[in-house]
Amino acid sequence: MTKNENTRTLGSAGPSVFKLGLGCMGMSALYGEADRTESIATLHAYLDAVPDGTNALLDTGDFYGMGHNEMLIGEALRAVPAAAREQALVSVKFGALRTVEGGFTGYDGRPEAVKNFLAYSLQRLGRDHIDVYRIARVDPAVPIEETVGAIAEAVEAGHVRHIGLSEVGADTLRRAAAVAPIADLQIEYSLISRGIEEEILPTARELGIGVTAYGVLSRGLISGHFSRDRELAPGDFRGMSPRFQGENLQRNLDLVDALRKVAEDKGVSVAQTAITWVLSRGEDIVPLVGARRRDRLSEALGAMEVELTSADLAAIEEAVPAGAAAGERYPAAQMAHLDSEH
């Protein structure tokens, strides 16, 4: 591949990055125990896979493992050559309020809170700036203009390079973009989560805002590796996720079985088919793959070599029609925090 084929730009205001980003959450939280040594090896394998002269994209949140994920990334980056470290862009979500027990109690988007969260993230990462900074969910008590304005001040001060958003609707996108340039919107987008296509994605494109798509394998549900009788580990978020419950799970895995037939005809894996589908949705979309292990990362990177024909795309649409998923993408309490769903 040429450099241009390897890269995509985060909107009209953002940086050029490798066309697959690495979502790091699972290395610290929400999917049960993770192997620290394997996590760091996976981070290094991803950085090694990114061609020289191309920016890698590592996505995290300051609340993933209550700072654990940022420190893990910082540790991994300190062990690589300076050139690779310079080309590793880090995207950070902030604002989630946690308890000692691991619960979520809301979000804080006040300007003074933005400055506080940012100071701690820079320390944990061991960096003098964050490449893309965004509030994880809109704080309903604080106008988005105030939160974005505080990040814009951090950009002026050199502590942040680009402003992002997360899980916001079209109206909030417009309000935020009126305050300062927005590089990208991070939002769930996959074969079974296509809600952004109606209004949010067209609005982002109108405003020149890129999309970093998380959940492209729906937390493993459409990876081809999730079995019908799998027992989830204690603390695994999927144990509370509606799409992984009872009849919903069985119906969703029926969709995966149909997708598997398409993938087998193509000679690729189910995961590669699902990732390539997201890649095919536009040059302004950068999928985030949440690999915690090197073998899963290798499989995901293989999606970059897959080309989908119009016939392939039609077969995928037939196997997994828009709106076919059973169950919401989050439990009701978390859905209520999604500006993108209102």
Buried (B, 14 or more C-beta within 10 A) or exposed (E): EEEEEBBBBBBEBBBBBBBBBBBBBBBBBBBBEBEEEBBBBBBBBBBEBBBEEBBBBBBBBBBBBBBBBBBBBBBBBEEBEEEBBEBBBBBBBBBBEBEEEEEBEEBBBBBEBBBEBBEEBBEBBBBEBBBBBBBBBBBEEBBBBBBBBBBBBBBEEEBBBBBBBBBBBBBBBBBBBEBBBBBBBBBBBBBBBBBBEEBBBEBBBEBBBBBBBBBBBBBBBBBBBBEEEEEBEEEBBBEEBBBBBEEBBEBBBEBBEBBBEBBEEBEBBBBBBBBBBBBBBEEBBBBBBBBBBBEBBBBBBBBBEBEBEEEBBEBBBEBBBEEBBBBBBBBEEBBEBBBBBE
